[in-house]
Amino acid sequence: GNISASGAGTHTFGGNVKIDNPSTVGQLYIDSAATSDVVINLSNNDVQKSKIGWDHSAGALAFVVGTGAFSTADMVIKTDGKVGIGTTSPGTNLHVGAGSSATVDSGYQIVAESAGIAGIQILSATNQSGRVVFGDSGDNDIGMIKYDHTDNSMGFRTNGSGNERMRITSAGNVGIGTTTPSEKLTVNEGFLIATGSS
């Protein structure tokens, strides 16, 4: 059967509430006025600890940790699928942070924003590497920037993940065509040409 509570005020059910319908999908259905929010409050001793719900004014599913309002939600999912963490106005698919006053380029799928330093950190084990990998439909790792923690070098690979074209060693030496540059700049199997006007 159904348990239904309607009208203004608070309706209290003691104990646990279980939704169990073995023959079909069990549903918890919460309805509100067309222009109102829909809210699930998670509280301890009547003190809000977090809440989840539909923020009508923002057009988003909002997640709040603590006693805040939807207007300062910690995370939102907009109706167009954009996700904002630390912002309630995501400008692209995943928008983390706010405060730079810069304009988001929606051509990029991920944005990290801050009023101070903004960045993405890649953490690896001391015997592993951190990588930024570039791919396409023909090769899912056709390009790569790789930081190797075993010797603290950075390699740049193009046209295939095995083709390292340039390396910067832990000493700051740069090698083109070699992975063991002994000088500040070592070029292997080629020429270094400088051009300019006098």
Secondary structure, DSSP 8 states (H G I E B T S, - for coil): ------SSS-----S------TTS---------TTS-EEEEEEETTEEEEEEEEETTTTEEEEEESS--GGG-SEEEETTS-EEES-SS--SSEEE---S-----TTSSEEE--SS---------TTSEEEEEE--SS-TTSEEEEEETTTTEEEEE-SSTT-EEEEE-TTS-EEES-S---SSEEE-SS--------
